[in-house]
């Protein structure tokens, strides 16, 4: 784990290249993200945004360089230990949400705790898991009668909030969001971001938010850009 002055995410000389390719899909010379920071990552299609997130989540390992999360070098962990590290310390909001249509809203959110004793302990610090799920869903403005509904019956915007609740339960140190507003109009997008920021701040999460929409950058404390010839450079918020 990190000390207060250490970054929670530290990338140094990171390169990722798919087998058989002659150029890097992701190239990050240096990137540090500190606790409770809200970072916006922008890039056009094909710039390596999702690949970068998969590297941060330990799904891929870099071709070169190091990725440290919470003081742990992910490359030193076995595949199964990386999976457990991700389950214990990260929350992920996928672009397509990846909810299980045959489960209820409540069951989809609680599922994150089934893979992590750490998240279960943190989720039950003040109440049972079910009560914590209800509180999270209500905080995200999902009506109580929808908590027990099959998630497949919810609208896109409602499913989006379920995906955020699932990512937040157990108070992960890092939350990664992959294009979560891509299906929303401007008004709903802004309302969603207000809810997301409020919950992330309440849980003390570090937020890494990826999108192609440059208009969102002003909502974040810091932003970086992935160009089509992948590189990372700081940009003003």
Secondary structure by P-SEA (a helix, b strand, c coil): ccccccccbbbcbbbbbccccccccccccbbbbcccbbbbbbbccccaaaaaaaaaaccccccbbbbbccccccccccaaaaaaaaaccbbbbcccccccccccaaaaaaccccccaaaaaaaaccccaaaaaaaaaaaacccccccccccccccaaaaaaaaaaaaccccccbbbbccccccccaaaaaaaaaaaaaaaaaaccbbbbbcccccccccccccccccccbbbbbbcc
